Amino acid sequence: MSKNYCIGVFPGDGHGPSVIQAAQRVLSAAAAATGFGVEYRKFPCSGAHYLETGELCSDDILEELKGLPAILFGGVGHPGVTPGLLSREILLKIADTLDLYISERPVRLMPGVKSYLRTKKGEDIDYIIIREHSGGLNGKIGGNSLKGTPDEIAQESLIYSRFQVERCIRYAFEVASLPTRKGHLTLSGKSSLQPHAYSLWTRVFEEVGEHDFPQVKRSYTEVDDICMQLVRYPESFDVIVTGNLTGDILANVGAVSQGGAGYASIGSIHPGKTGMFGPMRASPEFYEKSMLQANPISAIGAVVMLLRHLNQLDAAHKVEEAMIITLATEVIGEGTMLSRFRTNEVADMIVNRIR
C-alpha cells in the first residue's frame, strides 16, 4: 500500500506563488513516478492577505501545521507592511511553534550555472551550512530605554543553552558523517567579541566530536575569516555549523557563490518531525512583480530536501537528476530571474525528465 502525505503550502508574496506552484508540479510528478501520494493544504498567510483581512498566522493554522510532515514556504514581504512584521508573525512564528531548530543551506554550484566567483568550477563549491535557528540573537530578548531621546539605549541579548547548542552540533556531525560528504566539520563563530557564548559552542563541539564522531575532522574558523575563505577557497569546506546570526550571513555568501538566490534552497527542520522548505527569500528582488520569469530552481531544489526529509530517497534522486540535466543542457539564467524561459517552462522540462 502506497504512502500518502499532506504537504502544507504557503505561496506567500512576490515570486513565491509562481515558484511554489512549479515546485508542487515537480513534487507531484516525483510522487507519481515512485509510487506514493501527495495532497496539498494551502494557507493564505502573506502580506497581501494581511492588508486585505488584517490576518497574519492564526493559532488554528499553527495547530494544524503540527500534524503535517512537511511544508513548502514561498516567502513573505510586502512594501505596504511594516518591515519585519510578516517575517516575525508568519515565518518565525511557524519556526518557533514547530521548534524548527535547524536551518540547513546546501551550497552547490550546479552544472551549467555560472558562479559569481568566476574562477571557481562546480567541484569547488559543494558545502552545507548548518545554522542554529532557535536561540542566539533572535530579537526576543532586549529592548530600548529612553526611546526617542538623545540618551536612548538599545540592547539585544545573545543567549544559548547547552541543550540548544548540543542538538545543533550533533546534527551537524551526523551530516558530516554521511557517505556523500567529505567528513570535515567546521565550527564558525566570533569568539573574540562573544567569548562566553562561543566558549560553550567550542567546548560542546570538541566533546561531542571526540566522544561520538572521532572519524570526523574538526576545525574552528572565526566568522569574519570564513567569509573571506568561502570566497577565496570554497573547496576547502564541507559542512559548517554556526549560530543564528552568523549562519544568516554565511548563507548569503553561499547563495552568491552558487549562482544567486534563484539557486539557493532552505530547509528549516526538526529532525524526525515537521520540516519547512523553500527558496531563499532574503533578496528584495524576490518580491518584484515579474513573476512569470522567476527562477524556480531554488524552490525545486527545496523539493529535493523535502523528499529526503520524508525519506523518499528515490524520488529525491529523480528530481535532483532531472534538475541537473536541465541546468546542464539549457541556459536558464542567473540569479532570481530567467534569461529566456518562463517559470512554468522550466518546471515542464524537469517534470518531463522525471516522467
C-alpha positions in Angstrom: 0.0 0.0 0.0 1.5 3.4 -1.0 2.1 6.1 1.5 0.3 9.4 1.3 1.5 12.8 2.5 -0.4 16.0 3.1 2.0 18.9 2.5 1.3 22.4 3.8 1.7 25.2 1.2 2.4 28.9 1.9 2.7 30.5 -1.6 3.3 33.9 0.1 4.2 37.1 -1.8 6.3 38.2 -4.8 7.7 35.3 -6.8 6.5 32.9 -4.1 3.3 31.8 -5.7 4.9 31.1 -9.1 7.9 29.2 -7.9 6.0 27.2 -5.3 3.5 26.2 -8.0 6.4 24.9 -10.1 7.7 23.1 -7.0 4.3 21.4 -6.4 4.2 20.2 -10.0 7.7 18.7 -9.7 6.8 17.1 -6.3 3.6 15.6 -7.7 5.5 14.2 -10.7 8.1 12.6 -8.5 5.5 11.1 -6.2 3.6 9.6 -9.2 6.9 8.2 -10.7 7.9 6.5 -7.4 4.6 5.2 -6.1 3.4 7.4 -3.3 0.7 10.1 -3.0 0.8 13.8 -2.1 -2.0 16.2 -1.5 -1.7 19.9 -0.5 -3.2 22.1 2.2 -2.9 25.7 1.1 -2.6 28.6 3.6 -3.2 32.2 2.6 -0.8 33.9 5.0 1.0 36.7 3.2 1.4 40.4 3.0 -1.4 40.8 0.5 -3.7 38.7 2.7 -2.8 40.7 5.8 -3.6 44.1 4.0 -6.9 42.7 2.9 -8.1 41.0 6.0 -5.8 42.0 8.9 -4.9 38.3 9.5 -1.4 37.0 9.8 -0.9 33.4 11.1 -3.6 32.2 13.5 -3.2 29.7 16.3 -5.6 27.4 14.5 -3.2 27.3 11.5 -0.2 26.7 13.8 -2.0 23.8 15.4 -2.8 22.3 12.1 0.8 22.5 10.9 1.9 20.3 13.8 0.2 17.4 12.1 1.8 17.8 8.8 5.1 16.1 7.8 6.4 19.0 5.7 5.7 22.5 4.4 6.5 24.4 1.2 7.0 28.1 2.0 7.4 30.7 -0.7 8.3 33.8 1.3 6.6 36.9 2.8 7.3 40.5 2.1 5.2 43.5 1.0 6.0 47.2 0.6 2.7 48.1 2.3 3.5 46.3 5.5 5.8 47.4 8.3 9.3 45.9 7.7 9.9 42.7 9.7 6.2 42.2 10.8 5.5 39.4 8.3 8.7 37.6 9.0 8.1 37.7 12.7 4.4 36.9 12.7 4.3 34.3 10.0 7.7 32.7 9.1 9.4 32.9 12.6 6.1 32.2 14.4 5.9 28.9 12.4 9.5 28.1 13.1 9.1 28.8 16.9 5.9 26.8 17.2 7.3 23.7 15.4 10.7 24.2 17.1 12.5 24.1 13.7 15.9 24.5 15.3 18.0 23.7 12.3 18.3 25.9 9.2 20.1 23.9 6.6 21.5 25.6 3.5 23.2 23.4 0.8 25.6 25.4 -1.3 26.4 23.6 -4.6 27.3 25.0 -8.0 25.2 23.0 -10.4 26.4 22.1 -13.9 25.6 24.9 -16.4 25.2 27.6 -13.7 27.7 30.4 -13.6 29.0 31.4 -10.1 29.7 35.0 -9.3 33.1 33.6 -8.2 34.2 33.4 -11.9 37.4 31.4 -11.2 35.6 28.5 -9.5 34.2 25.4 -11.0 31.4 23.1 -9.9 33.6 20.7 -7.9 35.0 23.7 -6.0 31.6 24.8 -4.5 29.8 22.0 -2.6 29.3 22.5 1.1 26.4 22.7 3.6 25.8 25.4 6.2 24.0 24.2 9.4 22.6 27.2 11.3 21.2 27.0 14.8 17.8 28.6 14.5 16.2 28.7 17.9 18.5 30.8 20.1 21.2 33.4 19.9 20.5 36.9 18.6 16.9 36.4 17.5 15.2 39.7 18.6 13.4 38.1 21.5 15.5 39.4 24.4 16.3 43.1 24.5 14.7 46.5 24.3 15.1 50.3 24.3 15.4 52.7 27.2 14.6 56.4 26.9 13.3 55.7 23.4 13.3 58.8 21.1 15.6 60.8 23.3 19.3 61.8 22.8 20.1 59.4 25.7 18.3 56.3 24.1 19.9 52.9 24.8 19.2 49.9 22.6 20.1 46.3 23.8 20.0 42.9 22.1 21.0 39.8 24.1 22.6 36.7 22.7 21.6 33.7 24.8 22.3 30.0 24.2 21.6 26.9 26.4 23.8 23.9 26.2 20.7 21.9 25.1 20.3 24.2 22.0 24.0 24.1 21.1 24.4 20.4 21.6 21.4 19.3 19.5 22.5 21.5 16.6 26.2 20.4 16.8 25.2 16.8 17.0 23.0 17.1 13.9 25.9 18.8 12.0 28.2 15.9 12.9 25.7 13.5 11.6 25.5 15.3 8.3 29.3 15.4 8.1 29.4 11.7 8.7 27.2 10.9 5.7 28.9 8.9 2.9 28.1 11.7 0.5 30.2 14.2 2.5 33.9 14.5 3.0 33.9 14.0 6.8 35.0 17.5 7.8 33.0 19.8 10.1 34.0 23.5 10.7 32.6 25.5 13.6 32.4 29.2 13.0 31.7 32.0 15.4 33.0 35.2 16.8 34.9 34.2 20.0 36.8 37.5 20.2 33.5 39.5 20.7 31.3 36.8 22.1 33.7 34.8 24.3 31.1 33.4 26.7 28.7 32.0 24.0 31.4 30.6 21.8 33.3 29.1 24.8 30.1 27.0 25.2 29.9 26.2 21.5 33.6 25.3 21.3 33.6 23.0 24.3 30.4 21.2 23.2 31.9 20.9 19.6 35.1 19.2 20.9 33.3 17.0 23.4 30.7 15.6 21.0 33.3 15.2 18.2 35.8 13.4 20.3 33.3 11.2 22.1 30.8 10.3 19.3 32.3 11.3 16.0 36.1 10.7 16.1 36.1 9.9 12.4 35.0 13.5 11.5 37.8 16.0 11.1 37.1 19.2 13.2 38.2 22.8 12.9 37.3 26.3 14.0 37.3 29.5 11.9 36.2 33.0 13.0 33.2 34.2 11.1 35.0 37.2 9.5 37.8 34.9 8.3 35.4 32.3 7.0 33.5 34.9 4.9 36.8 35.6 3.1 37.7 31.9 2.8 34.3 31.0 1.3 35.1 33.4 -1.5 38.7 32.5 -2.0 38.8 28.8 -1.2 35.3 27.4 -1.0 36.6 24.0 -2.0 38.2 23.7 1.5 34.9 23.4 3.2 32.5 20.5 3.6 30.0 21.1 6.5 29.8 24.4 8.5 28.0 24.7 11.8 27.3 28.1 13.4 25.0 30.3 15.4 21.8 32.0 14.4 23.2 35.4 13.3 26.4 34.2 11.7 24.6 31.5 9.9 22.3 34.0 8.3 25.3 35.9 7.0 27.1 32.9 5.7 24.0 31.7 3.8 24.0 34.8 1.7 27.7 34.4 0.9 26.9 30.8 -0.2 24.0 31.9 -2.4 26.2 34.3 -4.4 28.8 31.5 -4.8 26.3 29.1 -6.3 24.8 31.5 -8.9 22.5 33.7 -6.9 19.3 33.4 -4.8 17.5 31.7 -7.7 19.6 28.6 -7.0 19.6 28.7 -3.1 17.2 26.4 -1.2 16.5 26.4 2.5 15.3 23.7 4.9 14.1 24.7 8.4 13.7 21.4 10.2 13.2 19.5 13.4 14.8 16.1 12.6 12.2 13.4 12.8 9.4 15.9 12.9 8.0 18.6 10.6 10.2 20.4 8.1 9.7 23.6 6.2 11.3 24.0 2.8 11.5 26.7 0.2 13.6 29.2 -1.9 15.9 31.7 -0.4 13.9 34.8 0.1 16.3 37.4 1.6 16.8 39.4 -1.6 14.4 42.3 -2.4 14.3 41.0 -6.0 12.3 38.1 -4.8 9.3 40.3 -4.2 9.3 42.1 -7.5 6.2 41.7 -9.7 7.7 40.0 -12.8 6.6 36.6 -11.6 6.3 34.8 -15.0 10.1 34.6 -15.3 11.0 34.0 -11.7 13.7 31.3 -11.4 12.1 28.2 -9.8 15.3 26.2 -9.3 15.7 27.2 -5.6 12.1 26.1 -4.9 12.6 22.8 -6.9 15.9 22.2 -5.0 13.8 22.6 -1.8 11.6 19.7 -3.1 14.8 17.6 -3.1 15.4 18.5 0.6 11.7 17.9 1.4 11.7 14.4 -0.2 14.9 13.5 1.7 13.2 14.7 4.9 10.4 12.3 4.2 12.9 9.5 3.4 11.6 9.3 -0.1 15.2 9.0 -1.4 14.4 7.5 -4.9 12.0 10.4 -5.6 14.6 12.9 -4.3 17.2 11.4 -6.7 14.9 11.6 -9.6 14.2 15.3 -9.0 17.8 16.1 -8.5 18.9 14.3 -11.6 16.2 15.9 -13.7 17.2 19.3 -12.4 20.9 18.8 -13.0 20.3 17.6 -16.6 18.0 20.6 -17.3 20.6 23.1 -15.9 23.4 21.4 -17.8 21.6 21.5 -21.2 19.6 24.7 -21.0 20.9 28.3 -20.3 18.1 29.4 -18.0 19.6 32.5 -16.3 21.5 33.8 -13.4 20.1 34.8 -10.0 16.4 35.2 -9.3 15.3 35.8 -12.9 15.3 33.6 -16.0 17.0 34.7 -19.2 14.7 33.3 -21.9 12.3 30.9 -20.4 9.2 31.3 -18.2 8.9 29.8 -14.8 6.4 27.1 -15.9 8.5 26.2 -18.9 11.5 25.3 -16.6 9.1 23.2 -14.5 7.9 21.5 -17.7 11.4 20.5 -18.6 12.1 19.0 -15.2 8.7 17.2 -14.9 9.1 15.7 -18.4 12.6 14.3 -17.4 11.1 12.8 -14.2 8.4 11.0 -16.2 
